[in-house]
Amino acid sequence: MSEIAHVPKKYVFLSGSPVDTFNFGKWVGEKLRAGSIIALTGELGCGKTLFTKGICVGLDVPERYVNSPSFAFVNEYTGRLPVFHIDLYRLNTLDEEFEIGILDYLVRADSGVMAVEWAEKALSLFPNDYLQVNFEVLSARRRQLELVGHGRKFDGLFEELLK
C-alpha cells in the first residue's frame, strides 16, 4: 500500500510594523505544543528575534528574559513549556553546530519548543515535522512572513490561520 506524500501547507502574513510581528509571534506561541520546532530564515534585521520574543511571550515567558542568543548560541527559557532559542548566525559549518549540541536540543525539543534563527544553516538536521518561517523585508517597517508546515504537526495551526 502506498502512502500519499504530505504537501507542505503555506500561509503568508504581512506585517506592517514591529508590533505586528511581535503580536503574530505571540499568537503562534499560544498555539504551540511540546515538540514544536520553528525554523526561522531571512536576512539580518528582518525580525526573527522579535518574532521569537513574541513566541516566547505566547508561551508565558516574561518578555524581559528573552534576548538574542547570537553570542551565547542558545538561551533556555521557562514558560508554559521549556523554550530553546538557538541562533546559528555566527556558525559556518555543521561541525560547529554539532559542537554547540544542536542534535541534543533537537531531542530535547520533544519536551518543549525549539526556535532556531538562521535555520537555513541546519535544515538538513531537522526532523520531518517543523514549521519554517521565511522572513522577507518589504520596507523599513513592513515584512512578509511565509509560514511553511513540514509534516503534519502544524496542520491545526494552519487550520486556525486559514479560518
FIPAZA-29657 format. One line per field, with one value per residue (C-alpha): residue in one letter; x negated, z, y negated. Coordinates in steps of 0.25 Angstrom, whole numbers, plus 2048, in hexadecimal, padded with zeros to 3 digits. Layout:
N
rest	A/...
east	X/...
up	Z/...
north	Y/...
This chain:
163
rest	M/S/E/I/A/H/V/P/K/K/Y/V/F/L/S/G/S/P/V/D/T/F/N/F/G/K/W/V/G/E/K/L/R/A/G/S/I/I/A/L/T/G/E/L/G/C/G/K/T/L/F/T/K/G/I/C/V/G/L/D/V/P/E/R/Y/V/N/S/P/S/F/A/F/V/N/E/Y/T/G/R/L/P/V/F/H/I/D/L/Y/R/L/N/T/L/D/E/E/F/E/I/G/I/L/D/Y/L/V/R/A/D/S/G/V/M/A/V/E/W/A/E/K/A/L/S/L/F/P/N/D/Y/L/Q/V/N/F/E/V/L/S/A/R/R/R/Q/L/E/L/V/G/H/G/R/K/F/D/G/L/F/E/E/L/L/K
east	800/7FA/7FB/7FF/7F4/7F7/7F8/7F2/7FC/7F9/7FE/7F9/7FA/7F8/7F2/7F4/7EB/7E2/7EE/7F6/7EA/7E9/7F8/7F9/7ED/7F5/801/7F9/7F3/800/804/7F7/7F6/7EA/7E1/7E3/7D6/7D6/7CC/7CA/7C4/7C1/7B7/7B0/7BA/7C7/7CE/7CA/7C7/7D3/7DC/7D5/7D7/7E6/7E6/7DF/7E9/7F5/7EE/7EF/7E0/7DE/7DA/7CF/7C7/7C8/7BC/7B3/7AA/7A0/794/799/79F/7AA/7B3/7BD/7CA/7D4/7E3/7EF/7E5/7D6/7D1/7C3/7BF/7B4/7AC/7A3/79F/790/78F/78A/789/791/785/787/796/792/789/794/79C/7A7/7AB/7AD/7B6/7BE/7C0/7C4/7CE/7D7/7DA/7DB/7D9/7CD/7CB/7BF/7BB/7B2/7B8/7B5/7A7/7AC/7B9/7B3/7B2/7C1/7CB/7D7/7E1/7DD/7E2/7DA/7DC/7D5/7D4/7D3/7D0/7DA/7D7/7D1/7DD/7E4/7E1/7E6/7E6/7E9/7EC/7EA/7EE/7E5/7EC/7FA/7F6/7FB/807/810/809/80B/81A/81B/813/81C/829
up	800/7FC/805/800/801/80B/803/80C/810/80E/814/811/81C/818/824/824/830/83A/844/839/838/847/849/83E/844/852/84B/845/852/859/84F/850/857/85C/851/849/841/83A/82F/82D/820/81A/819/825/82B/825/832/836/844/846/841/84A/856/853/852/860/866/860/868/875/875/87B/86F/877/877/868/860/854/857/84C/855/85F/853/85C/866/86E/874/87D/87A/877/870/870/865/85E/856/84D/844/839/833/837/833/826/826/82B/833/83B/83C/842/84C/852/853/849/848/857/856/84B/854/860/857/859/867/863/857/84F/847/83E/838/82B/82A/81B/820/827/820/81C/82A/82D/82F/825/82D/82F/82C/823/823/818/81A/80F/811/808/80E/81B/823/81A/81A/813/81C/814/81D/817/81F/81C/821/828/835/832/82A/835/835/826/828/832/829/81D/825
north	800/7F2/7E6/7D9/7CF/7C3/7B6/7AA/7A0/792/785/776/76C/75D/755/746/744/74A/74A/753/75C/75E/760/76A/772/771/777/782/785/786/791/799/7A7/7AF/7B4/7A7/7A4/796/793/784/780/772/767/75F/756/75B/75E/76D/769/760/76B/775/76C/76C/77B/77B/772/77A/786/77E/77A/76C/763/75D/76A/76C/767/76B/777/772/773/77E/786/78C/786/78E/788/78E/78B/794/79D/79C/794/796/789/78C/782/788/77B/77C/78B/78F/79E/7AA/7AD/7A0/7A3/7B1/7AA/7A2/7AE/7AB/7BA/7BB/7AF/7B5/7C1/7B8/7B1/7BD/7B7/7A8/79E/79C/78F/78F/782/783/791/792/796/7A3/7A7/7B4/7B8/7B5/7C0/7C1/7B9/7AA/79C/794/784/77D/76E/764/755/74D/73F/739/73E/748/757/763/76F/77C/788/796/7A2/7AE/7BB/7BB/7B6/7A8/7AB/7A6/799/797/79A/78F/785/788/786
